Amino acid sequence: MSDEKEKEQSAEQPKSEEGSRDEAGEVKAAAGGEVPKDAEPPAAAEVGEAPSAPAAEQASEPAPAAGAAETAQVSSVPSSEATPAADAAPAPAGDPEREAKLKAAAEARAARAAAKAAAEGGGETPAAAPAAGAGGAEDPEKAAKIAAAAEARAARAAAKAAAEGGEAAPAEPKAPSPKQPQLDEVAALIRASVAEDAIEEAYINELNDHMPMLVIRADRLIETSRLLKSHDAQSFTYLRNVSGVDYETHLEVVYHLVSLTTKNELAVKVKTNREQPEIPSVVPIWDTANWNEREIYDLLGIDFPGHPDLRRIMMPDDWVGYPLRKDYVPLDPEV
């Protein structure tokens, strides 16, 4: 009897294994997947035990597995299938700068490929030869980039000209200064009344409200000053200010004149050297220059022969050096 029971149990075991395989296949089919042919069924814990529990556990998982399978199918689409639409989009027409950049990038890639082939011992390719020959440079990629930059600049210039409505019109001649007639008049008067070489330079200072400027020789300053003050048409009776300037190459004194009659203004400059700076004093003509010349003497060291009381006005009498000169070395650099 025991032998017959063992035979019945051994016959039931293969049936239960086949049943579990069928159940596993149904679960996989419901989940949208395939069951490999060589898949092993879940083994029962003991012989004669029904394998219904593992099958039930697998049957409870199909819903999420199906969603995962769909997600996997969507995500498994190769990226190359999505890119052609973006690549196929045409570049905006009428953009020469973009076209020049694209051309430059293509040339740079060709140059890099040629350089790599040459480095590997394959010699120059036909694409690299023109670049090297045209630029005469050892680095074809650099030559391509330079050429691309030039083309991009030309494209930008062409686009700008097109946007402005064609080629730029030539610049119009500069209008003369409204005070140019005044400058011409006073310059002609000085050349005729003092000396032809009395004026070193005559110009309009546009940044200072078109101020007429005269650079007068130092040895002609006194005669010119008397003329400018006493002449009826000029009548520069008021000396508003006198200032000194260190230009490193030379020193300079500037006289700012005003005519209270005509309301005209004029600036007169006189240059002198740095080694022995000397300019005649105009105090006998304009009393206003008295303290101004003393201040210039004190801070820049310019001598004014003919001044009635030329001495320091700000620094002590025993002070060494002239503080407003650009080569002045202070006693205490920290101050």
Backbone torsions as a table, in degrees:
resi	resn	phi	psi	omega
1	MET	NA	-40.7	179.1
2	SER	-62.3	-36.5	179.3
3	ASP	-66.1	-39.3	-180.0
4	GLU	-66.9	-38.0	177.8
5	LYS	-63.9	-41.0	179.3
6	GLU	-64.0	-39.4	179.1
7	LYS	-64.7	-40.0	179.0
8	GLU	-64.7	-39.9	178.9
9	GLN	-65.7	-43.2	179.9
10	SER	-65.4	-28.7	178.4
11	ALA	-76.1	-32.8	179.1
12	GLU	-73.1	-28.9	-176.8
13	GLN	-63.3	-49.2	177.3
14	PRO	-59.6	-35.5	179.1
15	LYS	-63.2	-41.8	180.0
16	SER	-66.0	-34.9	178.8
17	GLU	-66.3	-41.5	179.9
18	GLU	-65.1	-38.4	178.7
19	GLY	-62.0	-41.6	179.5
20	SER	-65.9	-34.1	177.4
21	ARG	-64.6	-44.1	-179.9
22	ASP	-61.8	-42.0	179.2
23	GLU	-64.3	-42.0	178.9
24	ALA	-62.8	-38.0	178.9
25	GLY	-66.2	-40.0	178.1
26	GLU	-63.7	-39.6	179.6
27	VAL	-63.4	-44.6	179.9
28	LYS	-64.9	-39.5	179.5
29	ALA	-64.7	-40.3	177.3
30	ALA	-64.5	-32.4	179.9
31	ALA	-79.6	-6.1	179.2
32	GLY	88.0	6.5	-179.2
33	GLY	-105.4	-179.5	178.5
34	GLU	-115.9	147.8	-179.5
35	VAL	-100.2	120.0	176.7
36	PRO	-59.4	146.9	-178.0
37	LYS	-65.3	-33.6	-176.2
38	ASP	-92.9	15.2	-179.2
39	ALA	-66.6	139.2	-179.6
40	GLU	-88.8	133.4	176.4
41	PRO	-74.7	157.4	177.9
42	PRO	-66.7	131.0	-177.8
43	ALA	-80.4	144.9	176.7
44	ALA	-76.2	150.1	-178.7
45	ALA	-66.5	-38.4	-179.8
46	GLU	-138.6	153.6	179.8
47	VAL	-63.9	133.5	179.4
48	GLY	92.0	-6.8	-178.7
49	GLU	-87.1	136.7	-176.6
50	ALA	-73.3	134.9	-178.5
51	PRO	-89.1	27.5	-176.2
52	SER	-70.7	-28.6	-177.6
53	ALA	-65.1	-49.7	178.4
54	PRO	-61.7	-35.9	179.7
55	ALA	-64.7	-39.4	179.3
56	ALA	-64.5	-38.3	179.0
57	GLU	-64.0	-40.8	179.5
58	GLN	-68.8	-33.4	-179.1
59	ALA	-68.9	-22.8	-179.4
60	SER	-79.8	-7.0	-175.5
61	GLU	-101.0	-5.8	-171.4
62	PRO	-60.7	-36.7	-173.4
63	ALA	-60.2	-53.0	177.7
64	PRO	-65.3	-32.4	-178.7
65	ALA	-65.2	-36.6	179.7
66	ALA	-65.8	-43.5	177.6
67	GLY	-61.4	-41.3	179.0
68	ALA	-64.1	-38.3	179.8
69	ALA	-64.6	-41.0	178.6
70	GLU	-64.3	-41.9	178.4
71	THR	-61.7	-40.9	179.5
72	ALA	-63.8	-37.9	-180.0
73	GLN	-67.1	-40.1	179.8
74	VAL	-67.3	-44.7	-176.9
75	SER	-74.2	-16.7	-177.5
76	SER	-84.3	1.0	178.2
77	VAL	-68.3	126.9	-177.5
78	PRO	-61.5	144.5	-178.9
79	SER	-65.9	-23.7	-179.4
80	SER	-65.8	-23.2	179.7
81	GLU	-75.8	-25.5	-178.3
82	ALA	-90.1	-23.5	-174.5
83	THR	-76.0	-30.5	-176.7
84	PRO	-55.9	-34.4	-179.1
85	ALA	-62.8	-41.8	179.3
86	ALA	-69.8	-40.8	-178.9
87	ASP	-68.8	-31.1	-175.9
88	ALA	-74.5	-14.2	-178.5
89	ALA	-65.9	122.4	-175.9
90	PRO	-69.9	146.2	177.3
91	ALA	-70.3	147.4	-178.8
92	PRO	-58.7	130.8	-176.9
93	ALA	-76.0	157.7	176.4
94	GLY	77.8	22.0	177.3
95	ASP	-114.4	87.2	-176.6
96	PRO	-64.5	-30.1	-179.2
97	GLU	-67.2	-41.0	178.7
98	ARG	-65.5	-41.3	179.1
99	GLU	-63.3	-39.5	178.8
100	ALA	-64.2	-38.3	179.5
101	LYS	-67.8	-41.6	178.1
102	LEU	-62.7	-41.7	178.2
103	LYS	-64.1	-39.5	179.2
104	ALA	-64.6	-40.5	178.9
105	ALA	-63.4	-40.5	178.7
106	ALA	-64.8	-41.7	178.3
107	GLU	-65.0	-38.7	179.5
108	ALA	-64.5	-41.1	177.9
109	ARG	-63.9	-41.9	178.6
110	ALA	-63.5	-38.6	179.8
111	ALA	-66.4	-40.1	178.9
112	ARG	-65.0	-41.2	179.0
113	ALA	-63.5	-40.0	179.6
114	ALA	-66.1	-42.0	179.2
115	ALA	-64.3	-39.7	178.5
116	LYS	-64.5	-41.2	178.7
117	ALA	-64.7	-39.3	179.5
118	ALA	-66.8	-37.9	-180.0
119	ALA	-67.0	-30.5	179.8
120	GLU	-81.2	1.6	175.7
121	GLY	91.5	10.3	-178.1
122	GLY	-88.9	-3.5	-178.9
123	GLY	82.9	173.7	-179.8
124	GLU	-75.6	140.0	174.6
125	THR	-87.0	163.2	179.6
126	PRO	-58.7	-29.1	-178.9
127	ALA	-70.2	-31.0	-177.0
128	ALA	-82.1	-29.3	-175.0
129	ALA	-61.3	-46.7	-179.6
130	PRO	-62.7	-37.7	-178.5
131	ALA	-63.8	-42.3	-178.6
132	ALA	-70.1	-38.7	-177.4
133	GLY	-71.7	-34.9	-176.4
134	ALA	-72.7	-44.0	-176.8
135	GLY	-89.2	-21.0	-177.9
136	GLY	68.8	20.2	-177.5
137	ALA	-106.3	158.1	-179.0
138	GLU	-80.6	-22.8	-176.3
139	ASP	-105.4	101.2	-177.7
140	PRO	-65.1	-31.5	179.8
141	GLU	-66.1	-40.6	178.2
142	LYS	-63.9	-42.3	179.0
143	ALA	-61.9	-39.8	178.9
144	ALA	-64.9	-39.2	179.3
145	LYS	-66.2	-40.2	179.0
146	ILE	-63.7	-44.2	178.9
147	ALA	-63.0	-39.6	179.5
148	ALA	-65.1	-39.6	179.0
149	ALA	-64.3	-40.4	178.1
150	ALA	-63.3	-42.2	178.7
151	GLU	-64.8	-38.8	179.0
152	ALA	-64.4	-41.2	178.3
153	ARG	-63.4	-43.1	178.5
154	ALA	-62.6	-38.9	179.6
155	ALA	-66.3	-40.6	177.9
156	ARG	-64.2	-41.4	179.1
157	ALA	-63.8	-41.2	179.6
158	ALA	-65.5	-41.0	179.5
159	ALA	-65.5	-38.5	179.4
160	LYS	-65.9	-43.0	179.0
161	ALA	-63.2	-39.8	178.9
162	ALA	-65.4	-38.9	179.9
163	ALA	-67.0	-31.9	-179.2
164	GLU	-83.5	0.5	176.1
165	GLY	90.3	34.8	176.7
166	GLY	113.4	-168.8	-177.4
167	GLU	-66.8	145.9	-179.6
168	ALA	-68.0	137.1	-179.8
169	ALA	-74.3	147.2	179.3
170	PRO	-60.9	145.8	-177.7
171	ALA	-63.1	138.5	179.7
172	GLU	-73.5	147.5	179.0
173	PRO	-60.5	143.1	-176.6
174	LYS	-68.7	134.2	179.8
175	ALA	-70.7	142.0	179.2
176	PRO	-66.1	153.5	179.9
177	SER	-67.0	143.8	177.6
178	PRO	-63.9	-18.7	179.9
179	LYS	-101.8	8.3	177.9
180	GLN	-61.9	-41.1	177.2
181	PRO	-58.7	-39.0	178.4
182	GLN	-63.2	-43.2	179.2
183	LEU	-63.1	-44.9	-179.7
184	ASP	-61.6	-38.5	-178.7
185	GLU	-65.3	-49.0	-177.4
186	VAL	-70.1	-34.1	178.0
187	ALA	-65.9	-42.8	178.7
188	ALA	-63.5	-38.5	179.4
189	LEU	-63.2	-44.7	-178.8
190	ILE	-65.9	-43.3	-179.9
191	ARG	-63.8	-35.0	-178.6
192	ALA	-80.4	-34.7	-172.4
193	SER	-96.6	-31.6	-177.5
194	VAL	-101.0	-71.5	179.2
195	ALA	-167.5	151.7	-179.9
196	GLU	-64.9	-32.5	-177.8
197	ASP	-96.6	13.7	-178.0
198	ALA	-68.4	-30.3	-177.3
199	ILE	-100.4	121.0	175.5
200	GLU	-83.6	-32.9	-178.3
201	GLU	-160.0	144.9	176.5
202	ALA	-138.1	127.7	-177.3
203	TYR	-158.0	171.9	178.8
204	ILE	-106.3	127.8	175.2
205	ASN	-91.0	93.7	-175.1
206	GLU	-66.1	-31.4	-178.3
207	LEU	-69.7	-20.3	179.7
208	ASN	-110.0	55.9	176.8
209	ASP	56.4	41.2	177.8
210	HIS	55.4	48.1	-179.5
211	MET	-71.9	126.7	173.7
212	PRO	-68.4	133.0	-175.7
213	MET	-123.8	136.4	176.1
214	LEU	-127.9	128.7	173.6
215	VAL	-101.5	112.4	-173.5
216	ILE	-107.2	142.5	175.5
217	ARG	-65.6	143.5	-176.1
218	ALA	-61.2	-37.0	-177.8
219	ASP	-76.3	-5.7	177.8
220	ARG	-112.3	8.5	-174.0
221	LEU	-68.2	-45.1	-175.1
222	ILE	-64.4	-44.9	179.6
223	GLU	-63.7	-42.9	-179.3
224	THR	-65.2	-41.1	-179.3
225	SER	-63.3	-42.8	178.9
226	ARG	-62.2	-41.8	-179.9
227	LEU	-63.4	-45.3	-177.3
228	LEU	-65.1	-31.9	-178.9
229	LYS	-81.4	-39.1	-172.1
230	SER	-92.5	-19.2	-177.3
231	HIS	-68.3	135.9	-174.5
232	ASP	-65.1	-38.5	-176.4
233	ALA	-76.2	-25.0	-179.1
234	GLN	-97.0	-61.5	172.8
235	SER	55.1	51.5	176.5
236	PHE	-85.2	80.3	-175.6
237	THR	-85.9	-13.3	-174.7
238	TYR	-115.6	120.6	173.4
239	LEU	-96.8	104.4	-173.5
240	ARG	-74.6	-37.7	-175.3
241	ASN	-161.8	152.8	172.5
242	VAL	-131.5	129.5	-177.8
243	SER	-134.4	155.3	177.6
244	GLY	-116.5	148.4	-177.5
245	VAL	-136.8	139.1	174.0
246	ASP	-105.7	112.6	178.5
247	TYR	-98.9	12.7	-179.7
248	GLU	70.6	-46.2	176.5
249	THR	-78.9	-27.4	-179.8
250	HIS	-160.8	169.4	174.0
251	LEU	-107.5	157.5	-174.7
252	GLU	-147.4	143.2	175.0
253	VAL	-119.1	134.2	-176.2
254	VAL	-118.6	128.4	179.7
255	TYR	-110.1	123.2	-179.5
256	HIS	-102.7	111.3	-174.7
257	LEU	-106.6	147.4	177.7
258	VAL	-135.4	134.9	173.6
259	SER	-97.1	114.3	179.8
260	LEU	-72.4	-14.4	179.6
261	THR	-86.1	-51.4	-177.3
262	THR	-95.6	-10.5	-176.9
263	LYS	66.9	14.2	177.0
264	ASN	-80.2	154.1	176.6
265	GLU	-123.2	152.5	-179.0
266	LEU	-151.6	140.3	176.2
267	ALA	-115.3	130.4	179.9
268	VAL	-117.0	127.6	180.0
269	LYS	-112.8	145.6	175.9
270	VAL	-135.4	129.3	-178.4
271	LYS	-100.6	151.8	175.0
272	THR	-149.2	162.8	-178.0
273	ASN	-79.8	170.0	-178.4
274	ARG	-89.0	-25.0	-175.3
275	GLU	-71.9	-49.7	177.8
276	GLN	-134.4	72.1	-177.3
277	PRO	-67.6	129.7	-177.0
278	GLU	-154.8	128.3	178.4
279	ILE	-139.0	133.4	-179.3
280	PRO	-58.8	142.8	179.6
281	SER	-75.5	140.4	177.0
282	VAL	-105.0	14.4	178.9
283	VAL	-60.0	-38.0	177.4
284	PRO	-61.8	-18.3	-179.2
285	ILE	-100.0	-45.9	178.3
286	TRP	-126.3	113.8	-179.2
287	ASP	-62.6	-24.8	-178.7
288	THR	-58.1	-25.9	-175.1
289	ALA	-72.7	-8.6	-172.6
290	ASN	-57.7	-64.4	-176.8
291	TRP	-72.3	-30.2	177.9
292	ASN	-62.7	-43.4	179.0
293	GLU	-67.2	-35.5	177.1
294	ARG	-63.8	-40.8	178.9
295	GLU	-64.9	-41.6	178.8
296	ILE	-65.2	-39.6	176.8
297	TYR	-63.5	-40.5	-176.9
298	ASP	-68.3	-41.6	-171.3
299	LEU	-99.7	-21.7	-179.9
300	LEU	-119.8	-14.3	176.1
301	GLY	79.6	21.7	178.1
302	ILE	-86.1	129.0	-180.0
303	ASP	-86.7	142.3	180.0
304	PHE	-124.0	85.6	177.7
305	PRO	-59.8	136.3	-177.6
306	GLY	98.1	-5.1	177.3
307	HIS	-73.3	137.6	-176.7
308	PRO	-72.0	-23.9	-176.5
309	ASP	-152.9	66.9	-175.6
310	LEU	-84.0	108.5	176.7
311	ARG	-156.4	168.9	-179.2
312	ARG	-61.4	146.8	-177.6
313	ILE	-121.0	-17.3	-178.9
314	MET	-122.1	-45.3	-177.6
315	MET	-89.1	157.7	175.9
316	PRO	-61.2	155.2	-177.0
317	ASP	-62.5	-29.4	-178.4
318	ASP	-93.3	12.7	-179.0
319	TRP	-68.3	138.5	-178.7
320	VAL	-100.1	125.5	177.3
321	GLY	94.5	175.2	-176.3
322	TYR	-127.0	106.9	-168.3
323	PRO	-59.2	-25.9	-177.7
324	LEU	-90.8	0.1	175.0
325	ARG	-77.5	144.3	-176.2
326	LYS	-73.0	-14.9	176.1
327	ASP	-99.5	12.4	-178.8
328	TYR	-71.6	133.7	177.8
329	VAL	-110.0	112.2	-178.3
330	PRO	-69.4	154.3	178.5
331	LEU	-66.1	-37.6	178.8
332	ASP	-122.5	102.8	-177.8
333	PRO	-62.1	-21.2	-178.2
334	GLU	-75.4	-16.1	-176.9
335	VAL	-92.8	NA	NA
